[in-house]
Amino acid sequence: MNGSQVTIDHVSKRFGDFVALDDINFTIKPGEFFSLLGPSGCGKTTLLRILAGFEFPDDGAVLFDEKNVARLPPNKRHSNTVFQTYALFPHMSVYDNIAFPLKLRKLGKDEIDEKVRHYVHLVQLDQHIDKKPNQLSGGQKQRVAIARALINEPKVLLLDEPLSALDAKLRSSLLIDLDNLHDKIGITFIYVTHDQSEALAVSDRIAVMNAGHVLQVGTPFEIYESPATQFVAQFIGETNLFEATVVDCLPYKTAEGNSEYLETLSVPCLGQQAPLASDTAEETSLDRYMQVTDYEQTKPGQKVAVTIRPEKVRITLTPPETGGRTDINVYSGIVEEPIYSGFQSKFYVKLDSGAVIKVFKQHTDYMDQGPVIRWKDKVYVSWSADDAYVVEDIEK
C-alpha cells in the first residue's frame, strides 16, 4: 500500500464564537508517521475529524494527493479512523469484526478469508481469531480495531488517541507494535496524542498545537532541541526556562567550525555566576551575564527566553574544570530535592539568587548505587553556551 500526501490548506473551524482551528496550514508527506500533539482542547481532535470527514471546515481545503476532499463524507475518502473507544461489535468475533467492511463491499468468501487472516496475523491475533471482544484485553481490542481500519487498504490511517485507555506498560508495548506496523504497510499515519513521549518516540514529524494554532512543525529532534516558542519548550519534555535581555551578539565559530552567534544575556533571576579560581579579570566582569549560541543574530535590548534542558546541565560538588573556555556558564547553589529514579537522578538546585534549576544525571556506570550528591549539599551547576537555546518568541 502507498500513502497519500495530505495538505491542510488554511483550514479554520468555529463553533459559535469559539475558534477551534485558526488558519491551519501544513503538508504531511506520503507514508509519513505524523503526530498532532497538544493539550486537551487545543484543536487536534477537531482537525482529525475534519481529515476524516466527520466535520467540515468553515474555511480552507483538505487535499489528499491534490484532490480536495473537504466536503466529501468519510466513505468517499481514502482514509479510515481508529478511535480510543475501539468501537467493536460486541456480538461478533475478532474474525467477523475485521471482516465486516469487506462484507459490506460484498467481496467473495475466499477473498474475505484471505484478507482477514492476513491482517489478523499482521496485528498478532492469530490465537484469538474466534474470541468475542469481552474475552480480549484492552490492547487486543485496539489491535482488532486497527486491523479492521486497515483491511479496506486506505491510503491514510487516522488514529485518535488510540492508546489512551491502556495502562502505561501496555501503551508502551503497543506503541512499538504500531510503529512496526507502519513500517510494514507504508501508508500515511496521522496520530493524535497529548502524550509528548509517544509523539517523540514514533513520529517522523510532529505538529505542536495550542489554542487552535499550530506553533511548530518539525522532526522530534527539531521540536525538542529547537523549540519555536516558550509553550513548545515547556510542553515537550522538561526544561529550565528563563526570561532574558540581549546585551551583546557577536559572530562565533563553534568547535565544529560552524558559523553562529554568541549572545551575552542578562538573566536577572539567575543572578551572578559562581567565581572560579581560574577566572581572568575579563571573565569576572562577565559573571553577571550568561552566554548562549544562536543561529540568528539578535539585537541588544531584545527580550528573549532561554531554555536549558535538565540533561544538558552538569552538577558537581566542586567547581568544574572549564579548560580555559570562556563560554561555560557556572552557578552555585544548594540541593533542595534529590530524586533517585533508577536509571537517573533528578536534582532541584536552589541557586544563590533563589531561582531553582532542574538537573538530570544519567546513571551510566555498572552497579551505580545512586547519587553521591545529597540533600542540602552545596553544588555547582554548569552548561556550555551551545547547550542552551534562545526562544525569541516571548509569550506574555
Buried (B, 14 or more C-beta within 10 A) or exposed (E): EEBBBBBBBEBBBBEEEEBBBBEBEBEBEBBBBBBBBBEEBBBBBBBBBBBBBBBEBBBBBBBBBEEEBBEBEBEEBBBBBBBBEBEBEEEBBBBBBBBBBBEEEEBEEEEBBEBBBEBBEBBEBEEBBEBBBEEBEBBBBBBBBBBBBBBBEBBBBBBBBBBBBBEEEBBBEBBEBBBEBBEEBEBBBBBBBBBBEBBBBBBBBBBBBBBBBBBBBBBBEBBBBBBBBBBBBBBBBEBBEBBBBBBBBEEBEEEEEEEBBBBBBBBEEBBEBBEBEEBEEEBEEBBBBBBBBBEEEBEEEBEBBBBBBBBBBBBEEEBBEBEEEEBBBBBBBBBEEBEEEEEBBBBBBBBBBEBBBBBBBEBEEEEBEEBEBEEEBEBBBBBBBBBBBBBBBEEE
